[in-house]
């Protein structure tokens, strides 16, 4: 990642400076704030403490940072995050975030939905945004930095790195009054010689599923990992995750058939004839139908590159691959719960100056409504925009601008 530098009490520290932790300790819980010096004059940051002191971006300051800076954040309308900030994503403090979601974290046994008799409503409320499982996945991936790419990341995005950073991203997040970190399980990188220890840690993490909430509801947890495959079981289907070879998730056969209808093209994308292979990531709400048996209540899937960068479809793969091979610095705007991702840039170059440069891809094989949305978005641009129509050769990418230019 780009090296970030901080000004603390008149001294400049690089992010990897051995003296940074002591400097942060001195200003922690004081009115003094470190300043990120990615731009002239610097930008105030704040200090959080987890296992060590961490410098984090202040709310609503992301656009003020230089595009190369790890704290940079694009304009709010360039991804699906914008429509959720302030409604479904509430920043209680710089280090405390509440996510308002459209799913429960507990399940009533045997509950069936009952349609109420239509009647005149007592109140009429404006609709409120609530985050889906997919949006929560996107939020964690973005908070963990997996939608960004810097050349120095090449070869370093392992399952161990995914496990570490997604769990750290969940720190400080509350959902339904529960710390998300308590309910989130991300598989460790599997090692045969450590399989017993890994399994024991998983059982300890998911032990909360063996108890009821309010003596009548199953507690649920989120499992987030790479989908490997599924197979028939006596009660439905077994769903396998990579790095969890000894603990399948179970799902009703009819529910799995619905998943295949909805996510069929995404599951097929893993076998597409592309230079690199894609991954499918699943986020499943699970509960213990029986002791130590994990049943899927709700599931969502996202597609990522082999480097864990979330993408919206195969039409983006060649652009992401070209940017990676040419050692460009870029960010992938994420859809969250937006009606379509076509309204947003397919990538944002971070090495073309102080602000990011949007890149757009238009494929003749896009869904008609997505292509129409993309064309409308491009027609509304007031300045020339980089566009690649994939039935033609890729146009030259915008030039790299040196940080000192």
N, C-alpha and C positions, 0 to 999 in steps of 0.2 A: 504494500500500500504506500501511497505518497507519504513522505515524512512530514508530520505536523510539528510546528514549533510554537512554544508558549512563552509569554513574557510574565514572569512572576517576581514581584518586588525588585524590578529593574534588571533581572537576570533572564537571559533567553535559554530555554531548555528544549532539546529535541524530544519527541515522544518516547524515544528509546534511551534517553539519557539516564544513567544510573542514579543521578542526583534528583531526578524529578519527583520520586516518591517522598523524599524528605521535604522538598519545597512545597508539595501539595499538602503535606501534613501540617505545615506551619500556617497555611491559610484556610484549612478546613474548619468549618464552623466559625469563620470570621467574616466580616463584611467584604474583605478583599476578594477579588476574582482574578483568575488567570485570564490572559488575553491571547487569543489565537492571532498570530501575526501573518496570516496568509494574505492580508491586504494592508495598505497603508493605514496606520492608526490602530490597527488591531480590532478584534471583536470580543466582547466579554463572553466568558465561558463559566461553567460552575463545576464544583468538585463533588463527586459522589464517592461513596465507599462501599465496596462489596468485599471481595477478598483482598483487594488493594485499592488505592486511590485511583480514580478514573476522572479524566477531564471530559465533560460532555457539553454539547451545544445547548445554549439557552433556547427556549421555545420561540418560534417565529423569527429566528435569525438566520435560517439556513440559506436564504437567497443572498445574504450579505457576504458570505464567504466566497473565496475564489473557487472557480469550477474545479480546479485540481485538488482542492482541500477535502479531506475526508468528511468534514462537517458541512460541506456544501449540500444544499437541497434545492431542487428546481422549483420554478413557479408552481403554485398550488393547482393550477388547471392542467398541468402536463401529465397527470396520472389520476387514477381513481381515488387516490388518497384525499384529494381536495374536498369531495362531497361528504367525507366522513369526519373530518376534523371539526371539533366543536359540538357534534351531535352524537356520533358513535364512538369517537375517540376523544376523551376528555383529559386534558393535562391538568391534574390537580396541583402539581408542583413540578419543578424541573425533573424530579426523580420519581414521580408517582403518576401513573396513567391508568385511567379506567376505560375498559373496552365494553361497550354495550352491544351485546350479541343477540342473534335471533334464535339461539338454541339454548336448551337447559343443560345444567351440569348434574342433574339428577333425573331419575326415571321412575315413574310409578308402575309397579308390576301389574301387568294385565290391563293397563289403561287402553281404552279405545276412544277415538274421537267421536263426539256427539254433536250433531248439527242442531243449533238452537232455532226455535221458531222465530221467523222474521217478525220484528216489531219495531215501532218507532224508537229510535235511539234517544237515550237521555242526554247524551253529549255527542258533539261532532268534533273530532280531534284532527289536527293536521298530522299527516303521516310523518313518522320519525324513522330516521335511518338506523338500522341495526346491522351489525356485521355478520356475514355468513362465515362458515368454516373456511371457505376459500379466502375471504378477506383477512381472516386471522392469520392464515398461512402467509399471505402476502405481507402483512404487517411484520411478522416475525422475520421473514426473509429479508425485508428491507431494513429493519432495525439491526439485524445481524450483519448487514453489508453484502449479502449475496447477490443483490441486483447491481452491484458495481464490479468493475473489472479494471485491474491495473496489471501491467506486465509482470510485476514481481510476484503475483499470485500464481503464476504458472506452476503446475505440479504440486500445489500446496493445499488444494481443497479436497481433503480426504473425509471419510466418514467421521473420524475423530474430531476434525475441525468443525464439521457440520453440527455434531453433537454438542461440542463446547459452546459455540457461538449462538446457536438457537436457544439453548438453555439460559445463557447470559442475557439474551434479548428478552426473555420472559420475566427477568427480574424487575420488580417495581410495577408490574402490571396486575391490576385487579379486574376480575371478571365475575359478575354475579356475587360480589362481596368476597370472593375467594382469590388468593394469590394464584395467578396462572401457573407460576413455577411449581406449585404443589400438585397441579393436575396434569402437567405436561410431561410425557415420556418420549424421549428421542433415543433410539437404539444406540448403544455404544458400538464402536468398531469391533467386530467379532474376531476373536482369536481362539483357535481350538484349544491351546494349552491353558487358556483362562476362562473357558466356557462355564465352568461351575461358579466361579466368582461373579462373572457377568450376569448369569441367570439369577444368582442370589440378590444382586443389587436391583435387578428388574423386579423381582418379587417384592422386595422391600418397598420400592417406589410405588408399586401398584397394590400394596396391601390395603390401602384405603378403600378399594373396591369390595373388600370382604365385609365391610360394615355398612349399615343402612343410615340414611339421613332422616331424622325425625321418625325413626323406627318404622318407616313405611315406604321410603324411596331408595332406590339403588343410587349410590354415588357413581358418577361417571368421570372418566379421565380422557385426555386427548393423547393419542399415539400418532406421532408424525415421523414418517420415514419413507424410504424408497420402496415402491411396490415391486414385488418380484414375480408373483403369479398367483393362481388359484387352482383349486382342485375340488372334486366332489367329496362330501362327507356325509355320514348317515343322516344328519339333521340339516343339510344345506350345502354350503361351500366353505372351504378353508381358504383364507387369504394370507399369503406369505409376504413378509417384508424382508428385504436384505438386512443382514446382520441380526436377524431374529430367527435363526433356523430351527430353534427348538420350541417356539411358542407361536403357533398360528392364531389368527383372529378368525372367529366364526361369524357367518352371516347367513340369513335366510336366503334360500335359492331364488325366490321371486324378487327379493330386493336386489340380489346380484344381477339378475336379468335386466332390471331397470338401469342399474349402473352401466351395464354393457351397452344399452341403447343410448344413454346420455353421453358416456365417455368413450364410446367405441373408437372414434377417430383418434383420440388421444392415446388409447392403449395401443392402437396400430402404429402410431408415430414412432414407437421404439424400434420398429423394423423398417423404417423408411430408408431409402437408398441415399443416405447423406454421408458426408465425409466423416463425421463423428456421430455417435449414437446418443439419442436423447434418454432422459430418465423420466419416469412418472413418479411423482411424490403423492402419497396418500396422507390425509389427516382424518383419523377416525375417532369418533366418540364411542368409547367402549364401556361396558359394565360387566360384572361377573354374574353370568346366568347361573353358573354353578361355581363351586370353589375352584379358583385358579383356572377358570375357563373364560376367555375374554370374547364377549359377543359385541359385534358392531351394531350400534344404534343408528348412527348417521355417519356418512363418509363424503369427502370431497377430494378431488384430485387436481393437481397442477402439473404442467409439463415444464421440464427444465433442460438445459443443455448438459453436456457431460461435466461441465464446471459448476453445476448447480445454479445457473442463472435462469430464473423463471422466464418463460417465453409464452406467447399467446398462440403459437401455431408453427407448423413446419415452414411457412413462408418466411419466418424470421431467421431460420437457422443459418442460411448462407451469409447473411449480413453479420450476425454475431461471430461466425467463424472467421470472416474476413477481418473484422475489427481485432479479433484475438491474434490472428496470424501476423497482422501488421503492427502489433504491439501498441495499439491505441488504448487510451483511457476512456472508459465510457460507463454510462449508467443505463439500465433498462427500466423505463417507467412501467409500473405494475397496474393492472386493471382494477384490483379489489372487487367491488360490486358494481362497477359501472356497466351500463347496458351493453357497451361494446368497447373494446380496446382500440378500435380503429380511429377514434377521436384523438388519440395521443400519439406522440412520436414513437417509432419503434425502437429508437435508441437516442441517447443524448451524448454527444462527444464532449469530453471534459478537458481536452487538451488543445482547444482552439482559441483560448483567450480567457478573460475573466468570467465570462458567462458560457453556459453550455450551448452547443449547436445541435438542433433537432435533426434527426434523420428519419425519413419515411419510406416505407416499402409498400408498393401496390402490386399485388399478384392477380393475374386473370383468373386464378382458381380460388380466390377468396370467396366466402359466402356473399351473395349479392348485396344483402343489407349492410355487411361490413365494408364492402368495396364502395358502396354509395356513401356511407358515412365518412370514409377516408377521403374520397374525392371532394365532398362538401367541406371537410376540414381544411383541405389544401386550397380550395377555392377561396376560403375565408382568410388566407394568410395575406398580410399587408406587405411582406418583404419576401424576396426570393428564398425558396426552401429547397434543401437537398432531397431529391426524390429518386428512388430506384424502382422503375417498372420492370419486373423480373422477366418479362418476355424480351428484354433487351439487355445488353451488357451493363454491368454496374458502372455508373459514372464515377469519375475520380472523387475521392473523399476530400473534404476540406483539409487544408494544410494544418500541420501541427504548429502551434505557437509556443515558443520557449517561455517558461515562467519568467525569465528575465527580460523578455522582449518588451 
